[in-house]
Amino acid sequence: MTRSRENEARAFPRMAPLLVLPLIILSLAFSASGLSAAEAPLPPPKPALARILFEGTETAIGRTAREQLDSFSTDYARKGGRFEVRAYAGPPHDTSSNMRRLALRRAIVIRQELVDRGIVPERLLVRAMGGVSDNGPQDRVDITLPGG
């Protein structure tokens, strides 16, 4: 072993407490609050250009959703740029196959509605997320700017 490797090997045990300390603090914070990491409060949803809500396992959109899509299409059909159609279905962090498929069906319905209203299909990026990762409505489709 070279001299520098020996020094590194000796230095690591001294650094180990510094690496473990943040984990201990995080663990104590959850313990003090009485919540486990899985039960920690969810953040609020990110802002969306449009948010379409669904009931239960429905994939059809109602009159209110059509009005929202009409308004969105009127505002954005002629503007440049891409949009992300991000669909959620099910309880928080549920990424099961059934929930992702339901989310995908909803995203495809919204995408087609937007295309029918004049938004070019190449501008739409569809993402089926499954369960939500925030405290917003569980069964929804958000239309956002990519990365937003």
N, C-alpha and C positions, 0 to 999 in steps of 0.2 A: 504494500500500500504506500502511495506517495505521501509526502509530508502534508500537502494541502488536503488530501482526502482524510488523513488522520485528524486534522484540525476541524474539518467539516463534521466528522463523526462525533467528535467531542463537543462541538457547538450545538448540535441538534438537541440533545437532551435538555440543554439550558433553554432552548426555544420552545420546547413542547408545552410548558405551562401557558405561554403566550398564545399558542394555537388553540388550546383547549378552553381557555378562559371565556371567549365569546360564546361558546356552546353552553357553558355552565350558566352564564348570565341569562341567555335566552331560555334555558330550561327553568331557571328560577323565576323568571318573569311569567311564564305560563303556569307554573305551580302556584304562584301567588294569586293569579287571577282565577284559578280554579278551572282553567280551560286547557285542553290538550291541543297540540298543534293542529289536529284535524278540526277542532271546534273553534279555532280562532275566528274572530269576526272577519267577514269578507269585506273587501274594499268596495266602494261605490262603482257603478258601471262607468266606463269611459264615455265621453260625449259621442253622440251619433248624429249624423245628418238626418236620419230617419230611423225610427224604431217601430217595428211591426210586431204586435202581440198576437199570440195564438192561445187557444184553449186546449188543455189536455194533450191528446195525441192528434189533434186536428192539423191538417195541412192546407185546407182551403182558407182563403182570405175573405173577410167580410167587407161590408160597405165602408166602414171607417178606415180599414187598411187600404182599400182602393182609393179613397180620397187622399190619404197620406201619400200614396205612390203617384197619384196625379199631380199633386203639389210638388213633390220631389222632382218628378220628370220635367215638369214645366220649368223649374228653376235650373236644372242641371243638364238637360238634353243638349243644349247648344254650347255649354262650357266644356273646355278641355279637361283632360285628366282621367284617372282611373278611380274606381270605387271598389270597396271590399264589401261583399254580402256575407256577413258573419252570422251563422245560425246557431242557436242554442236550444237544447231540449233536455229536460230532466233536472234532477237535483244537483246541487253543487258538486263539482269534480267527478260526475258520472260520465265516464268515457266508454261505456259499454257499447257494443256493436249496435244494439237496438236504438239507443239514444242518438248515436252519431248518424244512423240511417234516417231517423226521423228528422234530425236537424238538416241533413242533406236534402231530403224531399222538400222541406220548407224553403231552403235556400234556392233550390231550382225553381220552385213556384214563383218566388219573388223575382228571381233573375228573369224569368220569362215575362212576367208582368212589366218589368222595366224595359225589356227589349220591345214588347208590344207597344210601349209608349214612346219609342224613339231613341232609347239609349243604345248605343252600338255595343254588341255583345263582347267585343274585344276589350272594352273598358271595364268589364265586370269580373272581379276575382271572387270565386265562391269558396267559402270555408265552412265546413261542418264541424262545430266544436264539441258537440255532446253537451254535457252538463255545464252550467254556468261556473265562472270562477270569480264572481262578484255578487253583490247583494241585490242586483237588479232582477227584473222578472225572469223566471226560469224558462219560459217558453216564448222565445222572441227571435226576431231577425233584426240585426243592426246593420245599417248601411253607413259605412265610414270611409274615410280616406285611408289608403293602404298605410299600415304601420301605426294607425291612430287608435 
